[in-house]
């Protein structure tokens, strides 16, 4: 069973394990058993349970010492421990708490209480796991952002150092200045995307709607990418069958959407191919914008997650893939009341389709 919660029962009496197994039989848990504290430590080196049910009264190493050993280990201390005890004195309970126990259940074990306490600890464990996943995601995101920032910064530093050389030819200076400007624009674009996404997520982005000619927006975007496309000998094609397509949108935000989609299409298209941008009315409801490339396409699995933050499609060598561009596109399009989908092009590539309502 996928994501089946795992429970490690530590008890020197096998009959007690049988009781717990019977009481939890219908809950779908994966139960593991260790007959002593030492065996439990050995098992923990192999498995990572979601909860530990630990008997207090055991020979050799008692449950309190086992609890201390588990909580002292950085790899295991996050696992909730429910102490199973026949002790009732307050002093004994305090010792269990001091050892790091997360909860208690008294013998004889009541099935209803056991299930409730296990469910409670599972909620805590899931919250911990979600938080850890978020922290790892943020660490990965920071590394990716720093990587994406390092390239243009390195380019700026190298170009600046070259310009400072005493005998650098004057006729080549303009080329280095353009290199610096392009690198600064890359950094600015990345920072803008991060800030805009933060505002959209927080609901603090106020869109400035106005009636815009979508054709003019598309032509302007294509023109700005001609130099980049020419480096791969890509042909940028527009299909705008109507002279004007008027729609209410935030021109600056939506231009960034088109830029992101075109940038992706150019990144993933092979040399000597073409990228198509088309827009047309979908009367009476709204308008359709499509960006079509001849790249690697998008698998069915990736179609479900590609618009989420920090998710990337097929990894490509020497291609910056932070996983923010499509997430920004989706958030911005959602804010306009539209939607974005991706389908495979035939025989190769991807088709990103944006629908915007007329009002």
C-alpha positions as CSV (number, residue, x, y, z in Angstrom):
1,X,0.0,0.0,0.0
2,X,1.4,3.4,-0.9
3,X,2.2,5.8,2.0
4,X,1.3,3.1,4.5
5,X,2.2,4.4,8.0
6,X,4.8,2.3,9.7
7,X,4.8,1.5,13.4
8,X,7.6,-0.1,15.4
9,X,6.5,-1.9,18.5
10,X,9.3,-2.4,21.1
11,X,8.2,-4.9,23.8
12,X,9.9,-7.9,25.4
13,X,6.6,-9.8,25.5
14,X,5.4,-11.1,22.0
15,X,1.9,-11.4,23.4
16,X,1.7,-7.6,23.9
17,X,2.6,-7.2,20.2
18,X,-0.2,-9.5,19.3
19,X,-2.6,-7.4,21.3
20,X,-1.5,-4.2,19.5
21,X,-1.6,-5.9,16.1
22,X,-5.2,-7.1,16.8
23,X,-6.3,-3.6,18.0
24,X,-4.8,-1.9,14.9
25,X,-5.7,-4.7,12.4
26,X,-8.2,-2.7,10.4
27,X,-6.1,0.6,10.3
28,X,-3.8,-0.5,7.5
29,X,-0.6,0.1,9.3
30,X,2.7,-1.6,8.6
31,X,3.7,-3.1,12.0
32,X,7.2,-4.0,12.9
33,X,8.4,-5.7,16.1
34,X,11.5,-5.6,18.2
35,X,11.8,-7.7,21.4
36,X,14.4,-5.5,23.1
37,X,15.9,-2.1,23.1
38,X,19.1,-3.3,21.4
39,X,17.1,-5.0,18.7
40,X,15.1,-1.8,18.3
41,X,18.2,0.2,17.7
42,X,19.3,-2.3,15.1
43,X,15.9,-2.1,13.3
44,X,16.0,1.7,13.3
45,X,19.2,1.5,11.3
46,X,17.3,-0.3,8.6
47,X,13.7,1.1,8.7
48,X,12.3,4.6,9.5
49,X,9.0,4.1,11.3
50,X,6.4,6.9,11.6
51,X,5.7,6.1,15.2
52,X,7.3,4.0,18.0
53,X,5.2,2.2,20.6
54,X,7.7,1.6,23.4
55,X,7.1,-0.5,26.5
56,X,8.6,1.0,29.6
57,X,9.2,-2.1,31.7
58,X,11.8,-4.3,29.8
59,X,14.8,-6.3,31.1
60,X,18.4,-5.2,30.2
61,X,17.7,-1.7,28.8
62,X,14.4,-0.3,30.0
63,X,12.1,1.8,27.8
64,X,13.2,5.1,29.3
65,X,16.9,4.5,28.4
66,X,15.8,3.3,24.9
67,X,13.8,6.5,24.5
68,X,16.8,8.6,25.5
69,X,19.0,6.8,23.0
70,X,16.5,7.3,20.2
71,X,15.9,11.0,20.9
72,X,19.7,11.6,21.2
73,X,20.1,10.4,17.6
74,X,19.6,13.2,15.0
75,X,18.2,10.8,12.4
76,X,15.6,9.4,14.8
77,X,14.7,12.1,17.2
78,X,11.8,13.4,15.0
79,X,9.9,10.0,15.3
80,X,7.1,10.3,17.9
81,X,7.3,7.8,20.8
82,X,4.3,6.6,22.7
83,X,5.3,5.0,26.0
84,X,3.2,2.0,26.8
85,X,3.3,1.7,30.6
86,X,1.7,0.1,33.6
87,X,3.3,2.8,35.8
88,X,0.9,5.3,37.3
89,X,3.1,7.4,39.7
90,X,3.7,11.0,38.7
91,X,7.4,10.6,39.1
92,X,7.5,7.8,36.5
93,X,5.6,9.9,34.1
94,X,8.0,12.8,34.6
95,X,10.9,10.5,33.9
96,X,9.3,9.5,30.6
97,X,8.8,13.1,29.6
98,X,12.4,14.0,30.5
99,X,13.5,11.1,28.3
100,X,11.8,12.7,25.3
101,X,8.5,10.7,25.2
102,X,5.8,12.3,23.1
103,X,2.7,10.6,24.6
104,X,1.6,7.8,26.9
105,X,-0.9,4.9,27.0
106,X,-1.6,2.8,30.0
107,X,-2.0,-0.9,30.3
108,X,-4.3,-2.7,29.8
109,X,-4.5,-1.0,26.4
110,X,-7.8,0.2,25.2
111,X,-8.3,-0.1,21.5
112,X,-10.2,3.2,21.0
113,X,-7.6,5.1,23.0
114,X,-4.7,3.4,21.1
115,X,-6.1,4.3,17.7
116,X,-6.8,7.9,18.8
117,X,-3.2,8.4,20.2
118,X,-1.6,6.8,17.1
119,X,-3.7,9.0,14.8
120,X,-2.6,12.1,16.9
121,X,1.0,11.2,16.6
122,X,0.7,10.5,12.9
123,X,-0.7,14.0,12.4
124,X,2.4,15.4,14.2
125,X,4.7,13.2,12.1
126,X,3.0,14.3,8.8
127,X,3.4,18.0,9.9
128,X,7.0,17.4,10.6
129,X,7.5,15.7,7.2
130,X,5.7,18.5,5.4
131,X,7.9,21.1,7.1
132,X,11.1,19.1,6.3
133,X,10.0,18.8,2.6
134,X,9.4,22.6,2.5
135,X,12.8,23.3,4.0
136,X,14.5,21.0,1.5
137,X,12.5,22.6,-1.3
138,X,13.6,26.1,-0.1
139,X,17.2,24.9,0.1
140,X,17.0,23.6,-3.4
141,X,15.3,26.7,-4.6
142,X,18.0,28.9,-3.1
143,X,20.7,26.9,-4.7
144,X,19.0,27.1,-8.1
145,X,18.5,30.8,-7.8
146,X,22.1,31.4,-6.8
147,X,23.2,29.2,-9.7
148,X,21.0,31.2,-12.1
149,X,22.4,34.5,-10.7
150,X,26.0,33.3,-10.8
151,X,26.1,33.0,-14.6
152,X,25.2,36.6,-15.5
153,X,27.2,37.9,-12.6
154,X,30.3,36.0,-13.8
155,X,29.6,37.4,-17.3
156,X,29.4,40.9,-15.9
157,X,32.7,40.6,-13.9
158,X,34.6,39.1,-16.9
159,X,33.4,41.7,-19.3
160,X,34.2,44.5,-16.8
161,X,37.7,43.1,-16.2
162,X,38.3,42.9,-20.0
163,X,37.2,46.5,-20.5
164,X,39.7,47.6,-17.9
165,X,42.6,46.1,-19.8
166,X,44.9,48.9,-20.9
167,X,45.2,47.8,-24.5
168,X,41.7,46.4,-25.1
169,X,40.7,47.4,-28.7
170,X,38.1,50.2,-28.7
171,X,36.2,48.7,-31.5
172,X,35.3,45.7,-29.3
173,X,34.2,47.7,-26.3
174,X,30.6,48.1,-27.5
175,X,30.3,44.3,-27.7
176,X,31.4,43.9,-24.0
177,X,29.0,46.7,-22.9
178,X,26.1,44.9,-24.6
179,X,27.2,41.7,-22.9
180,X,27.0,43.5,-19.5
181,X,23.6,45.0,-20.3
182,X,22.2,41.6,-21.4
183,X,23.5,40.0,-18.1
184,X,22.0,42.8,-16.0
185,X,18.6,42.3,-17.8
186,X,18.8,38.5,-17.0
187,X,19.3,39.3,-13.4
188,X,16.5,41.9,-13.4
189,X,14.1,39.5,-15.1
190,X,14.8,36.8,-12.5
191,X,14.3,39.2,-9.6
192,X,11.1,40.6,-11.1
193,X,9.7,37.1,-11.6
194,X,10.4,36.3,-7.9
195,X,8.9,39.5,-6.6
196,X,5.8,39.3,-8.9
197,X,5.2,35.7,-7.8
198,X,5.4,36.6,-4.2
199,X,2.8,39.3,-4.7
200,X,0.5,37.1,-6.7
201,X,0.7,34.4,-4.0
202,X,0.0,36.8,-1.2
203,X,-2.9,38.3,-3.2
204,X,-1.2,41.7,-3.1
205,X,-0.7,42.1,-6.8
206,X,-3.2,44.7,-8.2
207,X,-3.7,44.2,-11.9
208,X,-4.0,47.3,-14.1
209,X,-6.6,46.3,-16.6
210,X,-6.9,48.2,-19.9
211,X,-8.1,47.4,-23.4
212,X,-5.0,46.1,-25.2
213,X,-4.4,45.0,-28.8
214,X,-3.2,41.4,-28.3
215,X,-1.7,41.3,-31.8
216,X,0.6,44.3,-31.0
217,X,1.7,42.6,-27.8
218,X,2.6,39.4,-29.6
219,X,4.5,41.2,-32.4
220,X,6.5,43.2,-29.9
221,X,7.4,40.1,-27.9
222,X,8.5,38.2,-31.1
223,X,10.7,41.2,-32.1
224,X,12.5,41.3,-28.8
225,X,13.5,37.6,-29.1
226,X,14.7,37.7,-32.7
227,X,18.4,38.1,-31.7
228,X,18.3,35.2,-29.3
229,X,16.5,33.0,-31.8
230,X,19.0,33.8,-34.5
231,X,21.8,32.3,-32.4
232,X,20.1,28.9,-32.9
233,X,18.9,29.7,-36.4
234,X,15.3,29.5,-35.2
235,X,12.5,31.0,-37.2
236,X,9.9,32.9,-35.2
237,X,6.6,32.8,-36.9
238,X,3.4,34.7,-36.0
239,X,-0.1,33.6,-37.0
240,X,-2.5,36.5,-36.4
241,X,-5.4,36.1,-38.7
242,X,-7.3,39.1,-37.6
243,X,-5.9,42.7,-37.8
244,X,-6.8,43.5,-34.2
245,X,-7.7,41.4,-31.1
246,X,-8.8,43.7,-28.3
247,X,-8.9,42.2,-24.8
248,X,-8.8,43.6,-21.3
249,X,-5.6,42.7,-19.4
250,X,-2.6,44.0,-17.5
251,X,-0.3,44.6,-20.5
252,X,3.0,44.6,-18.4
253,X,2.1,41.3,-16.6
254,X,0.8,39.6,-19.6
255,X,3.8,40.6,-21.7
256,X,5.9,38.8,-19.1
257,X,3.7,35.7,-19.6
258,X,4.3,35.7,-23.4
259,X,8.0,36.4,-22.8
260,X,8.3,33.4,-20.5
261,X,6.5,31.1,-22.9
262,X,8.6,32.2,-25.8
263,X,11.8,32.0,-23.9
264,X,11.0,28.4,-22.9
265,X,10.1,27.5,-26.5
266,X,13.4,28.9,-27.8
267,X,15.4,27.1,-25.0
268,X,14.0,23.7,-25.8
269,X,13.7,24.0,-29.6
270,X,16.5,22.3,-31.6
271,X,18.6,24.4,-34.0
272,X,17.2,25.1,-37.4
273,X,13.6,24.7,-36.3
274,X,10.8,27.1,-35.7
275,X,8.6,28.6,-32.9
276,X,5.1,29.6,-33.7
277,X,3.1,32.3,-31.8
278,X,-0.6,32.5,-32.8
279,X,-3.5,34.4,-31.3
280,X,-7.2,34.4,-32.4
281,X,-10.7,35.1,-31.2
282,X,-12.7,32.4,-29.5
283,X,-16.0,34.1,-29.8
284,X,-18.0,34.9,-27.8
285,X,-16.1,33.8,-24.8
286,X,-12.5,35.1,-25.1
287,X,-9.2,34.8,-26.9
288,X,-6.7,32.0,-27.4
289,X,-2.9,32.4,-27.5
290,X,-0.7,29.5,-28.4
291,X,3.1,29.0,-28.4
292,X,4.2,26.0,-30.4
293,X,7.7,24.5,-30.5
294,X,9.5,21.5,-31.9
295,X,11.4,20.6,-28.7
296,X,11.3,17.5,-26.6
297,X,7.6,17.8,-25.7
298,X,6.0,17.2,-22.3
299,X,5.2,13.7,-20.8
300,X,1.8,13.0,-19.4
301,X,3.2,12.8,-15.9
302,X,4.9,16.2,-16.3
303,X,1.7,17.8,-17.6
304,X,0.2,17.4,-14.1
305,X,3.0,19.2,-12.3
306,X,4.9,21.4,-14.8
307,X,3.0,24.6,-13.7
308,X,4.0,24.2,-10.0
309,X,6.9,26.1,-8.5
310,X,10.4,24.6,-8.9
311,X,9.1,21.9,-11.1
312,X,10.9,21.5,-14.4
313,X,10.3,19.5,-17.5
314,X,12.9,17.4,-19.3
315,X,16.4,18.4,-18.0
316,X,18.5,19.9,-20.7
317,X,22.3,20.4,-20.6
318,X,23.4,24.0,-20.4
319,X,19.8,25.3,-20.1
320,X,18.8,27.3,-17.1
321,X,15.8,25.6,-15.5
322,X,14.8,27.2,-12.2
323,X,11.2,26.1,-12.5
324,X,9.6,29.5,-11.9
325,X,8.7,30.7,-15.4
326,X,5.7,28.4,-15.9
327,X,4.5,28.8,-12.3
328,X,4.5,32.5,-12.8
329,X,2.6,32.2,-16.0
330,X,-0.1,30.1,-14.4
331,X,-0.5,32.5,-11.4
332,X,-0.7,35.5,-13.7
333,X,-3.2,33.9,-16.1
334,X,-5.3,32.7,-13.1
335,X,-5.3,36.3,-11.9
336,X,-6.7,37.3,-15.3
337,X,-9.5,34.7,-14.9
338,X,-8.0,32.5,-17.7
339,X,-6.2,29.1,-17.8
340,X,-3.1,27.6,-19.4
341,X,-2.7,24.0,-20.6
342,X,0.0,22.1,-22.5
343,X,-0.3,19.4,-25.1
344,X,2.1,17.6,-27.3
345,X,2.8,18.9,-30.8
346,X,2.9,16.5,-33.7
347,X,5.2,14.9,-34.5
348,X,7.5,16.6,-32.0
349,X,7.4,19.4,-29.5
350,X,4.8,21.1,-27.2
351,X,1.8,23.4,-27.6
352,X,1.1,25.8,-24.7
353,X,-2.4,27.2,-24.9
354,X,-3.6,30.2,-23.0
355,X,-7.3,31.1,-22.8
356,X,-8.3,34.6,-21.6
357,X,-11.9,35.6,-21.1
358,X,-13.0,38.6,-23.0
359,X,-14.2,40.4,-19.8
